[in-house]
């Protein structure tokens, strides 16, 4: 799911828990196969099952933006460029290490600990079978053990955690759309829709998968074609199929895949996705199978009831369950709003993705200096890096994708698993106050906007509004609406930026010893109209204190803005911006 796509939208040191208290997940017992029961997904006891999951994007199929490669981001093109830099053998070594490290049992164990109950696996067909143009005998299917072995391992980890695994064909033979990165499509070759051989291979692959997993109840469903986006009737004017009225080839292929699955497996749910990135169901319904689910994908739109109206309408009209098979890539505020909306309407969901080079997911993969040089060469045509440094950078990147080497974003997890259901705030860090202590501005409390903090620009709703609103402009450290910047020298020194009039931040502090404390604010401003107010446990104790001009937004200075008597124990302090925007680094407490 590339960030820039204009989507057709519907209006255990081993287990990293990050100090979060997670609400119990939706009831999920070992009660056999999931199935469609009218408008609900249920287990074999007939109990409603609300799926809360994450997609493993970037594992079997790398989309360029996940590696910060935004031009020609198909996996095959990324691989070609790596081969040109370090050769085919070293490139294969990188990909072997990437596949081994990206998703392991520790990842699934951690997801379970955080409160998720399902996993969506985006599969690349080329790990399971050869491309049609590389088959030794035309029309035959060579099966590759690599993909099946990876799937077997993942299923074992899910079974151990009593989590459902949903198999999603993310890259079909030939590629299923004009959004090339999603399916790793090579436009110089016949697409899925242009090639009968590609369609036959897709059908055969699903039959093979169904044969292998027919007796596995922890396989939740088969998501048979991810995000088809193809203009059948108007390939030039409607290349992504958002306006398609009939969708005849799409329906035919999905019916044929379902028939092949049912020849060997009558147990598992089949999930279908409409055209136009999963949402255009014109001409596709009614359903042709009694154990079928409709999948919708939702990005960058409002999270009001109207935005779910089309899903609910189709659920009611066709008496069929709906599932939000892919969503995310936004701020914590958006995540909380969306999950609250989905679950209020009994719609399960799968977030996208679990990890990438980027901050708005549960895990962030760290880059490195050698890989950054590769990115500059690929994206900006800067000096070609030496092969050994490229190799070193890629090997380090493949090590950094291991969970224990990632940055675990507990604020993202909290926004998904706790904040949709409560306005309670929690400390982001233990801010122990003694004779001299510093509370970093970016360590404000965990909680929803309006409870733990208040920010004026909180999320990206560009599909609904037609304009980009970035939410967190800095895109580092945390994923709330609060704008956060980083030290220009690249050190892990973060601060709040664009702290605008009317915005505020709350900090829970724990005072070790009662006493009189000076409160010193570290800030930077480019004018003399910035000011702060502060409350202690809801009571105003500093009002509209002027902040002098520091001659620039990176020139930080300290200002003693209040003396206060603090009793021992926990307190909540809120810092308000009451004048022009400024940058805010920390509060220092001095007894």
C-alpha positions in Angstrom: 0.0 0.0 0.0 2.1 3.0 -1.2 1.6 6.2 0.8 0.9 8.3 -2.2 -1.7 6.3 -3.9 -5.0 8.1 -4.5 -7.3 5.4 -3.2 -10.9 5.0 -4.2 -12.5 5.4 -0.8 -15.7 4.6 0.8 -17.4 7.5 2.4 9.2 -11.9 28.0 12.3 -9.8 27.0 11.4 -11.9 24.0 7.9 -10.5 24.0 8.0 -6.7 24.0 5.1 -5.3 25.9 6.5 -1.8 26.3 5.0 -1.3 29.7 1.5 -1.1 28.2 -1.6 -2.5 29.9 -3.6 -3.9 27.1 -7.4 -4.4 27.3 -8.5 -7.9 26.7 -8.9 -8.7 23.0 -12.2 -9.8 21.5 -13.1 -13.3 22.6 -11.1 -15.8 20.6 -11.2 -19.4 21.6 -9.9 -22.6 20.0 -13.4 -23.2 18.5 -12.5 -24.4 15.1 -12.9 -22.8 11.7 -14.1 -19.3 11.2 -17.2 -19.0 9.0 -19.6 -16.5 7.6 -22.9 -16.6 9.5 -25.2 -14.0 7.9 -23.7 -10.6 8.6 -21.2 -11.9 11.2 -17.9 -13.9 11.3 -18.3 -16.6 13.9 -16.4 -19.6 15.2 -17.8 -23.1 15.3 -19.6 -22.4 18.6 -21.5 -19.6 16.8 -19.7 -16.9 18.8 -19.1 -13.6 17.1 -15.4 -13.1 16.3 -14.0 -9.6 15.8 -10.7 -9.9 14.1 -8.0 -7.5 15.3 -4.9 -8.0 13.2 -1.9 -6.6 11.4 -0.5 -7.3 7.9 3.1 -8.4 7.4 3.8 -6.0 4.6 7.4 -5.9 3.5 8.2 -9.5 4.3 7.5 -11.6 1.2 6.9 -8.5 -0.8 8.8 -5.3 -0.4 7.0 -2.1 -1.6 9.5 0.6 -2.3 8.2 3.2 0.2 8.7 0.7 3.0 12.5 0.9 2.2 12.3 4.7 1.5 12.6 4.0 -2.3 9.9 6.1 -4.0 10.8 5.8 -7.7 10.2 2.5 -9.4 9.4 0.9 -6.1 8.5 -2.6 -7.4 10.5 -5.3 -5.7 12.0 -6.6 -8.9 13.3 -3.2 -9.7 14.7 -2.7 -6.2 16.4 -6.1 -6.5 17.8 -5.2 -10.0 19.4 -2.1 -8.6 21.0 -3.9 -5.7 22.4 -6.5 -8.1 23.9 -3.8 -10.2 25.7 -2.5 -7.1 26.8 -5.7 -5.4 26.1 -8.6 -7.8 23.5 -11.3 -7.8 25.2 -13.5 -5.2 25.4 -10.9 -2.5 21.9 -9.6 -3.3 20.5 -13.1 -2.9 22.3 -13.2 0.5 20.6 -10.0 1.5 17.2 -11.3 0.5 17.7 -14.7 2.3 18.6 -12.8 5.5 15.7 -10.4 5.1 13.2 -13.2 4.8 14.7 -15.0 7.7 14.8 -12.0 10.0 11.7 -10.0 9.1 9.0 -12.1 10.7 9.8 -14.7 13.4 8.0 -16.3 16.4 9.0 -13.3 18.6 7.0 -11.0 16.3 3.9 -13.1 16.6 4.4 -13.6 20.4 4.6 -9.9 20.8 1.5 -9.2 18.7 -0.4 -11.6 20.9 0.9 -9.8 24.0 -0.1 -6.5 22.6 -3.7 -7.7 22.1 -3.9 -8.7 18.4 -5.7 -11.9 17.6 -5.0 -12.3 13.9 -2.3 -11.9 11.2 -2.7 -11.2 7.5 0.1 -12.6 5.3 0.7 -10.7 2.0 2.1 -13.5 -0.2 4.2 -13.0 -3.3 3.4 -15.8 -5.7 7.1 -16.2 -6.8 8.0 -17.8 -3.5 5.4 -20.5 -4.2 5.7 -21.1 -8.0 7.7 -20.0 -11.0 6.6 -17.1 -13.3 4.8 -18.4 -16.4 7.7 -17.3 -18.6 10.2 -19.3 -16.6 8.4 -22.5 -16.4 10.5 -25.4 -18.0 7.3 -26.7 -19.6 4.8 -24.1 -20.8 1.4 -24.4 -19.0 2.8 -26.5 -16.1 3.3 -25.3 -12.6 6.5 -25.8 -10.7 6.0 -25.6 -7.0 8.6 -24.0 -4.8 9.0 -25.1 -1.2 10.3 -21.7 0.1 6.9 -19.9 0.3 5.1 -22.9 1.7 7.8 -23.5 4.4 7.6 -19.8 5.4 3.8 -20.1 5.6 4.0 -23.3 7.6 6.3 -21.7 10.2 4.1 -18.6 10.5 1.0 -20.8 10.9 2.8 -22.8 13.7 3.6 -19.5 15.5 0.0 -18.3 15.1 -1.4 -21.7 16.4 0.9 -21.5 19.4 -0.7 -18.1 20.2 -4.2 -19.0 19.2 -4.2 -16.4 16.5 -5.9 -16.7 13.1 -3.8 -16.5 10.0 -5.4 -14.9 6.9 -3.6 -15.8 3.6 -3.6 -12.8 1.2 -2.4 -13.1 -2.4 -0.7 -9.7 -2.6 1.3 -10.2 -5.7 -0.6 -12.4 -8.2 1.2 -13.8 -11.3 1.6 -11.0 -13.8 0.3 -8.4 -11.3 -3.3 -7.4 -10.7 -3.2 -3.7 -11.1 -1.8 -0.5 -12.5 -0.5 0.5 -9.0 2.7 -1.4 -9.8 4.4 -1.5 -6.4 1.5 -3.3 -4.7 1.9 -6.5 -6.8 5.5 -6.1 -7.9 4.2 -5.8 -11.5 6.5 -5.5 -14.5 4.5 -3.4 -17.1 6.7 -4.8 -19.9 5.1 -8.2 -19.4 1.5 -9.4 -19.7 -0.5 -8.6 -16.6 -2.8 -11.0 -14.7 -5.7 -9.7 -16.8 -3.8 -9.9 -20.2 -2.7 -13.4 -19.8 -4.7 -16.6 -19.6 -1.6 -18.4 -18.4 -1.2 -16.0 -15.5 -4.9 -16.6 -14.5 -4.5 -20.3 -14.7 -1.4 -20.2 -12.5 -3.3 -18.0 -10.0 -6.1 -20.5 -9.8 -3.7 -23.4 -9.5 -1.8 -21.7 -6.7 -5.0 -21.2 -4.7 -6.0 -24.8 -5.2 -2.5 -25.9 -4.0 -2.7 -23.7 -0.9 -6.2 -25.0 -0.1 -5.0 -28.6 -0.4 -2.2 -28.0 2.0 -4.2 -26.1 4.6 -7.6 -27.6 4.4 -7.3 -29.2 7.8 -5.9 -26.2 9.6 -8.6 -24.4 11.6 -6.2 -21.5 12.6 -6.1 -20.5 8.9 -8.8 -17.9 9.2 -9.5 -17.3 5.5 -8.2 -17.1 2.0 -8.0 -13.4 0.8 -7.8 -14.4 -2.9 -6.7 -11.2 -4.7 -5.4 -8.1 -3.0 -6.4 -4.7 -4.2 -7.2 -5.3 -7.9 -7.0 -2.0 -9.6 -7.6 -2.3 -13.4 -9.8 -0.5 -15.9 -11.5 -3.2 -18.0 -14.0 -1.1 -19.9 -11.9 2.1 -20.0 -8.3 1.2 -19.5 -7.0 4.6 -20.4 -9.5 6.9 -18.6 -10.1 4.6 -15.6 -6.8 2.8 -15.3 -7.4 1.8 -11.6 -11.0 0.6 -12.1 -12.6 3.0 -9.6 -15.4 3.8 -12.1 -15.8 0.3 -13.5 -19.5 -0.6 -13.8 -19.3 -4.3 -14.6 -16.0 -5.8 -13.5 -16.6 -8.9 -15.6 -13.1 -10.3 -15.8 -12.5 -9.7 -12.1 -15.7 -11.5 -11.1 -15.0 -14.4 -13.4 -11.5 -15.0 -12.0 -12.7 -14.8 -8.4 -15.5 -17.3 -9.2 -13.0 -19.6 -10.8 -10.6 -19.4 -7.9 -13.4 -20.1 -5.4 -14.5 -23.1 -7.4 -10.9 -24.5 -7.4 -10.6 -24.0 -3.7 -14.0 -25.7 -3.1 -12.8 -28.8 -5.0 -10.4 -29.5 -2.2 -11.5 -27.3 0.8 -15.1 -26.6 1.8 -14.1 -25.4 5.3 -12.4 -22.0 5.0 -13.8 -18.6 4.4 -13.1 -17.0 1.1 -12.5 -13.2 1.2 -13.0 -11.1 -2.0 -12.0 -7.6 -2.7 -13.6 -5.2 -5.2 -11.8 -3.3 -7.9 -10.3 0.1 -7.4 -8.0 -1.0 -4.5 -10.7 -3.2 -2.9 -13.8 -1.1 -2.8 -15.6 -1.1 -6.2 -18.0 -4.1 -6.1 -20.1 -3.0 -9.1 -21.2 -6.1 -11.0 -19.6 -8.5 -8.6 -22.4 -9.3 -6.1 -24.4 -11.2 -5.1 -21.9 -13.6 -3.6 -21.6 -17.1 -5.2 -20.4 -19.0 -2.1 -22.1 -19.3 1.3 -18.8 -18.9 3.3 -17.7 -15.6 1.8 -16.6 -12.2 3.3 -16.3 -8.8 1.6 -13.1 -6.9 2.2 -12.8 -3.2 2.1 -9.7 -1.0 2.4 -9.7 2.4 3.9 -7.1 5.1 4.0 -6.9 8.9 4.7 -10.7 9.5 4.9 -12.8 10.7 7.7 -13.8 8.2 10.4 -17.4 9.3 10.9 -20.3 6.9 10.5 -20.8 8.0 6.9 -17.4 6.7 6.0 -18.6 3.2 6.9 -22.0 3.6 5.3 -21.2 1.7 2.0 -19.7 -1.3 3.9 -22.7 -1.5 6.2 -25.2 -1.0 3.3 -23.6 -3.9 1.4 -23.5 -6.1 4.5 -27.2 -5.5 5.0 -28.2 -5.9 1.4 -26.4 -9.1 0.7 -26.4 -10.6 4.3 -22.7 -11.0 4.2 -19.9 -10.2 6.7 -17.5 -7.3 5.9 -13.9 -7.0 7.1 -11.5 -4.0 6.9 -8.7 -6.0 5.4 -6.2 -3.1 5.2 -6.0 0.3 6.8 -3.4 2.5 8.6 -0.6 4.7 7.4 -1.8 7.7 9.4 -1.5 9.2 12.9 -2.5 7.7 16.2 -5.6 10.0 16.3 -6.7 8.5 13.0 -6.0 5.0 14.3 -8.1 5.5 17.4 -11.0 7.1 15.5 -11.0 4.3 12.9 -10.9 1.4 15.3 -13.6 2.9 17.4 -15.7 3.3 14.3 -15.1 -0.2 13.0 -15.7 -2.0 16.3 -18.8 0.0 17.0 -20.2 -1.5 13.8 -18.8 -5.0 14.5 -16.2 -4.8 11.7 -12.9 -6.5 12.2 -9.7 -5.1 10.9 -6.1 -5.7 9.8 -3.7 -2.8 10.1 -0.9 -2.1 7.6 1.9 -2.8 8.2 3.6 -4.3 11.2 7.0 -2.7 10.5 8.9 -0.6 7.9 11.4 2.2 7.7 8.9 4.7 9.1 7.3 5.6 12.4 3.5 5.2 12.0 3.4 1.5 12.7 4.1 -0.7 15.8 7.7 -1.3 14.8 10.1 1.0 13.1 13.1 -0.4 11.2 16.3 1.6 11.7 18.3 2.7 8.7 22.1 3.0 8.7 24.7 5.3 7.1 25.7 2.9 4.3 22.1 2.2 3.3 21.4 6.0 3.4 24.1 6.4 0.8 22.4 3.8 -1.3 19.1 5.7 -1.1 20.8 8.9 -2.1 22.3 7.2 -5.1 19.0 5.7 -6.2 16.7 8.6 -5.4 19.0 11.6 -6.2 21.6 10.1 -8.5 24.4 11.1 -6.1 27.8 9.4 -6.2 27.7 5.7 -6.7 28.6 4.0 -3.4 31.3 1.3 -3.2 30.1 -2.3 -3.5 31.4 -3.2 -0.1 29.7 -0.4 1.7 26.4 -1.2 -0.1 26.8 -4.8 1.0 27.5 -3.8 4.6 24.5 -1.4 4.6 22.1 -4.0 3.2 23.3 -6.7 5.7 22.9 -4.2 8.6 19.4 -3.3 7.3 18.5 -7.0 7.2 19.7 -7.3 10.9 17.8 -4.2 11.9 14.5 -5.7 10.7 14.7 -8.2 13.6 12.2 -7.2 16.3 14.7 -6.7 19.0 16.6 -4.2 16.8 13.5 -2.2 15.8 12.0 0.8 17.6 8.8 -0.4 19.3 6.3 2.4 19.2 4.2 1.9 22.3 2.2 5.0 21.5 1.0 3.4 18.3 0.0 0.2 20.1 -1.7 2.1 22.8 -3.6 4.2 20.3 -4.9 1.0 18.6 -5.6 -1.3 21.6 -6.5 0.9 24.5 -7.4 4.5 23.5 -10.4 3.6 21.3 -12.2 2.5 24.5 -11.1 5.0 27.2 -10.2 8.6 27.8 -7.9 7.6 30.6 -4.3 8.9 30.3 -1.1 7.1 31.3 2.5 8.3 31.7 4.6 7.8 28.6 7.7 7.5 30.8 8.3 7.5 34.6 9.1 11.1 35.3 10.7 10.9 38.7 11.2 14.4 40.2 14.0 14.8 42.8 16.5 17.5 43.6 17.1 18.1 39.9 15.2 16.4 37.1 14.4 17.0 33.4 11.1 16.0 31.8 11.5 16.0 28.0 8.8 17.8 26.1 8.1 14.8 23.8 7.4 12.5 26.8 3.9 13.8 27.4 1.3 11.3 28.6 -0.3 8.6 26.5 -3.9 9.2 25.6 -6.4 10.6 23.2 -6.2 14.1 21.8 -8.0 16.3 24.3 -7.0 14.2 27.3 -3.3 13.7 27.2 -2.6 16.6 24.9 -4.4 18.9 22.5 -3.2 19.5 19.0 -4.9 21.4 16.1 -3.6 19.3 13.2 -3.9 15.6 14.1 -4.2 13.4 11.0 -4.2 13.1 7.2 -7.8 13.2 5.8 -6.8 14.1 2.2 -9.2 11.6 0.6 -12.1 13.4 2.3 -10.8 17.0 2.2 -8.8 17.1 -1.0 -5.8 18.6 0.8 -2.9 17.2 2.8 -2.8 17.8 6.5 0.3 16.0 7.8 -0.6 15.6 11.5 2.9 15.1 12.9 5.1 17.3 10.7 8.3 15.9 12.1 7.4 12.2 11.6 9.8 11.0 14.4 9.6 9.6 17.9 5.8 9.5 18.3 2.8 9.3 16.0 0.3 11.5 17.7 -0.8 14.8 16.2 1.9 16.6 18.2 4.7 17.9 15.9 8.1 16.6 16.9 11.5 17.5 15.5 15.0 16.1 15.9 18.4 17.5 16.5 19.9 18.7 13.3 23.0 16.7 13.9 21.0 13.5 13.8 21.3 12.7 17.5 18.4 11.2 19.4 17.5 14.6 20.8 13.8 15.3 20.2 11.7 18.3 20.9 8.1 19.6 20.2 7.9 21.9 17.2 5.2 24.2 16.0 3.7 24.4 19.5 0.8 26.7 18.4 -1.6 28.9 20.3 -4.3 26.8 22.0 -2.3 23.6 22.0 -1.2 21.9 25.3 0.7 18.9 26.6 0.2 17.0 29.9 2.9 15.3 31.9 2.4 12.9 34.9 5.3 13.5 37.3 6.2 11.6 40.5 7.8 13.9 43.1 10.1 11.9 45.4 10.3 14.5 48.1 8.0 17.5 48.9 9.7 20.8 48.4 9.9 24.1 46.7 10.9 23.7 43.1 11.9 26.0 40.3 10.3 25.1 36.9 12.7 26.0 34.1 11.4 25.9 30.5 13.8 25.2 27.6 12.4 26.7 24.3 13.2 28.4 21.1 11.3 31.1 19.3 11.7 33.5 16.4 9.6 36.4 17.8 8.5 37.9 21.0 4.8 36.9 21.0 5.2 33.4 22.4 3.8 32.7 25.8 3.0 29.8 28.1 0.5 29.1 30.8 0.6 26.0 33.1 -1.8 24.1 35.4 -1.0 21.8 38.2 -3.6 19.1 38.9 -6.1 21.3 37.0 -5.4 24.5 38.8 -3.7 27.5 37.0 -0.3 28.3 38.5 1.4 30.2 35.7 -0.5 32.5 33.3 0.6 33.9 29.9 4.3 34.0 30.8 6.1 35.7 27.9 8.9 33.9 26.2 11.7 36.2 24.9 12.9 35.9 21.3 15.8 33.5 21.2 16.8 34.6 17.6 15.7 31.4 15.9 13.7 28.1 16.3 16.9 26.1 16.8 18.4 28.5 19.4 17.2 27.0 22.6 17.4 28.9 25.9 16.1 28.3 29.4 13.7 30.5 31.3 12.7 30.1 34.9 8.9 30.6 34.6 7.5 29.5 37.9 8.4 28.5 41.5 6.0 26.0 43.0 5.5 24.0 46.2 5.1 20.3 45.2 4.0 17.6 47.6 5.4 14.1 47.4 3.6 11.8 45.0 2.0 12.0 41.5 0.9 15.2 39.8 -0.3 16.2 36.4 1.2 19.3 34.8 -0.2 20.9 31.6 1.8 23.3 29.6 -0.2 25.6 27.3 0.9 27.6 24.3 -0.9 30.9 24.7 0.9 33.1 22.1 2.7 32.6 18.8 4.2 29.2 17.9 7.5 28.1 19.4 9.7 25.0 19.9 9.8 23.3 23.2 12.5 21.0 24.5 12.1 20.2 28.2 11.0 21.3 31.6 13.7 21.2 34.3 12.8 20.9 38.0 15.3 22.3 40.5 14.7 22.1 44.3 
